[in-house]
Amino acid sequence: MPVSRTQSGCKADFSATLENIEEFCAQVEGFLTDLNYQEEIFPVMLLLREAATNAVVHGSEGNPNLSVACSVEIQEGWLVIEVNDQGPGFDWRTAIRQEPDPTSTSGRGVSIYRLYADSVVFNDKGNQVVMKKKLNKDGSAMREPKVTKDGNAVALAPSEDIVAASVPDFRARIKSLIDEGVKEMTIDLEKVLMVDSTGIGLLVQTHNSLSRAGGKLTVVRANKDLLELFKAMRLDQHFSINA
């Protein structure tokens, strides 16, 4: 099976068999090892195997006459995994909101995507998935907000406090989503303990940008202290804030 390997990554278009997944994964693991991305091997290989296996077993229904296209590339500080199949797709909008049944022997792929990737985007049909993992300047992975996108709506779940040190990266992520056409944005603060004045400024800026585009901002799962702060700053008069 031919695999195209360059300095930035690996690509292959192969018939839908599990054996071909193993061959491509071996090439990708070698690529990551050569670049000393040792810490990324487990999450990247897990994401790649899950997506490729779903493409072969479910998307292609094991039909070797159908093809699967896979790529793993480094793009501007991101590790990007893309998998496409020729099948009819699936209802990813429902699947991405569901937690897997602990007694089930299958159905955990989308949950793994959400757990190990910083961004997960499906095409409309559900036969293409693009997953991204952010890299620090030294090449190691950094924590990015979890992104769940559905058309022009997106949910962001930061994994760290929204304070002066983290705002520049978070602002850039928000801006890129708005530039892509996002109109409705939900920011989930479940894992956020602190939002300082710089973070509040970012929320206001995001609200203003979305409003100008005819959209809206919603903030959910804010803790008690953050709710009191936001109300004291009268943010709830501008956009929806919920516990």
C-alpha atoms as one frame of an Amber mdcrd trajectory, in Angstrom:
protein
   0.000   0.000   0.000   1.592   3.309  -1.028   1.946   5.876   1.753   3.011
   9.417   0.945   5.366  10.668   3.652   6.777  14.187   3.745   8.414  16.382
   6.378   4.963  17.486   7.537   3.136  14.165   7.695   1.722  11.000   6.121
  -1.144  10.429   3.676  -2.695   7.329   2.124  -5.757   6.326   0.132  -6.383
   2.604   0.597  -9.022  -0.079   0.191 -11.230  -0.527   3.243  -9.482  -3.337
   5.121  -8.203  -3.564   8.685  -4.807  -4.766   7.414  -4.322  -1.490   5.552
  -5.053   0.465   8.727  -2.192  -1.353  10.464   0.200  -0.553   7.630  -0.684
   3.134   7.640  -0.517   3.355  11.440   2.991   1.882  11.386   4.086   4.638
   9.005   2.537   7.346  11.175   4.120   5.960  14.346   7.505   6.013  12.630
   6.910   9.609  11.529   6.072  10.734  15.080   9.044   8.836  16.522  11.457
  10.421  14.040  10.262  13.879  15.113  10.574  13.017  18.820   6.838  13.393
  19.448   6.954  10.496  21.882   4.262  11.928  24.156   1.875  12.239  21.224
   2.146   8.674  19.968  -0.531   7.203  22.240  -3.281   9.841  21.749  -2.616
  10.314  18.038  -2.490   6.596  17.278  -5.620   5.995  19.358  -7.530   8.731
  17.514  -6.277   7.553  14.134  -7.115   3.903  14.769 -10.596   4.717  16.067
 -11.454   6.945  13.105  -9.946   4.614  10.497 -11.586   1.539  12.011 -14.953
   3.276  12.045 -14.415   4.230   8.393 -13.613   0.630   7.423 -16.058  -1.316
   9.619 -19.026   1.047   9.735 -18.623   3.582   6.937 -17.469   1.084   4.325
 -19.083  -1.971   5.959 -15.840  -3.873   5.325 -16.176  -3.587   1.553 -12.610
  -3.644   0.119 -13.913  -2.149  -3.113 -14.466   1.116  -1.249 -11.584   3.357
  -0.276 -10.586   5.210   2.879  -8.379   8.299   2.868  -6.270   9.084   5.940
  -3.757  11.782   6.736  -1.773  12.900   9.764  -0.008  16.224   9.322   1.590
  19.042  11.286  -0.058  22.324  10.324   0.991  25.580  11.997   1.485  24.088
  15.439  -1.344  21.544  15.212  -1.322  17.802  14.718  -4.195  17.266  12.299
  -5.823  13.867  11.682  -8.282  13.543   8.805 -10.193  10.407   7.822 -12.666
  10.125   4.923 -14.702   7.173   3.696 -17.123   6.585   0.825 -19.994   5.418
   2.992 -23.318   7.173   3.685 -22.119   8.693   6.974 -23.889   8.632  10.351
 -25.812  10.843  12.772 -22.807  12.363  14.530 -24.905  15.197  15.983 -26.696
  12.708  18.220 -23.631  10.568  18.890 -21.458  13.467  20.032 -23.964  14.367
  22.777 -24.307  10.853  24.147 -22.196   9.104  26.755 -21.402   5.461  25.899
 -23.288   2.716  27.688 -20.724   1.160  30.078 -22.254  -2.277  29.433 -22.020
  -1.985  25.644 -19.253  -3.684  23.667 -19.097  -0.860  21.100 -20.039   2.784
  20.538 -17.111   4.526  22.269 -15.359   6.021  19.250 -16.867   9.524  19.383
 -16.256   9.717  23.145 -12.586   8.904  22.532 -12.422  11.673  19.924 -13.774
  14.164  22.443 -11.452  12.970  25.195  -8.148  12.990  23.296  -8.586  15.630
  20.562  -8.711  19.382  21.150 -11.030  19.872  18.186 -13.396  17.450  16.434
 -15.255  18.487  13.280 -17.432  16.236  11.097 -18.723  17.075   7.664 -22.488
  17.248   7.238 -22.903  13.601   6.166 -20.632  12.220   8.839 -18.246  10.369
   6.516 -15.360  12.741   7.188 -13.800  13.691  10.521 -10.988  16.157  11.183
  -9.374  16.072  14.631  -6.741  18.488  15.894  -4.289  18.461  18.776  -2.411
  21.650  19.654   1.375  21.645  19.998   3.453  23.994  22.118   6.400  25.786
  20.550   8.672  23.017  21.832   6.518  20.429  20.069   4.704  19.056  23.098
   0.946  19.059  23.394  -0.891  21.856  25.180  -4.451  21.903  26.459  -6.928
  23.549  24.118 -10.624  24.161  24.684 -12.745  21.248  23.548 -14.625  22.226
  20.405 -17.938  20.751  19.254 -19.165  22.273  16.003 -22.578  21.891  14.388
 -23.002  24.051  11.310 -22.719  27.705  12.359 -23.035  26.828  16.064 -20.132
  25.818  18.287 -19.578  24.822  21.918 -16.236  25.609  23.570 -15.185  23.988
  26.848 -11.975  25.566  28.226  -9.851  23.219  30.318  -8.127  26.011  32.242
  -8.928  29.375  33.831  -9.664  32.308  31.509  -7.042  34.717  32.809  -4.447
  37.066  31.360  -1.911  34.308  30.628  -4.393  32.078  28.757  -6.506  34.723
  27.021  -4.286  35.290  23.931  -4.559  31.653  22.797  -8.258  31.468  23.685
  -8.925  34.740  21.827  -7.183  33.410  18.725  -9.259  30.222  18.836 -12.502
  32.171  19.191 -11.547  34.544  16.370 -10.751  31.666  14.015 -14.174  30.127
  14.676 -15.995  33.403  14.074 -13.970  33.906  10.895 -15.170  30.452   9.791
 -18.767  31.657  10.038 -19.799  30.628  13.553 -22.845  32.652  14.647 -23.877
  30.938  17.889 -21.213  30.214  20.514 -21.644  28.465  23.846 -18.764  28.636
  26.348 -18.918  25.847  28.929 -17.158  26.857  32.168 -17.450  23.514  33.968
 -13.645  23.246  34.382 -13.025  26.983  34.882 -12.511  28.262  38.429 -11.315
  31.795  37.658 -12.078  34.486  35.092 -10.112  37.705  35.657 -10.713  41.161
  34.169  -8.848  40.205  31.006 -11.057  37.140  30.648 -14.178  39.226  31.219
 -12.964  41.567  28.492 -12.638  38.602  26.143 -16.219  37.488  26.865 -17.493
  40.989  26.126 -15.398  41.160  22.954 -16.764  37.775  21.840 -20.342  38.903
  22.513 -19.780  42.095  20.505 -18.231  40.226  17.564 -21.051  37.682  17.436
 -23.728  40.372  17.777 -22.294  42.295  14.829 -22.528  39.090  12.797 -26.143
  38.534  13.840 -25.249  35.827  16.345 -25.152  35.364  20.100 -22.986  34.197
  22.999 -24.166  31.902  25.794 -22.146  31.022  28.900 -23.088  27.841  30.772
 -22.062  25.889  33.886 -20.458  28.859  35.619 -19.727  28.200  39.288 -21.325
  30.242  42.092 -18.421  32.669  42.440 -18.275  33.313  38.702 -22.033  33.858
  38.543 -21.789  36.487  41.265 -18.848  38.158  39.529 -20.578  38.206  36.142
 -23.742  39.674  37.650 -21.739  42.291  39.540 -20.125  43.255  36.220 -23.626
  43.273  34.636 -22.563  40.791  31.979 -25.920  39.049  32.283 -27.509  42.150
  30.766 -25.615  41.516  27.545 -25.613  37.735  27.056 -27.105  34.610  28.634
 -25.257  33.201  31.671 -26.327  29.978  33.386 -25.093  27.787  36.223
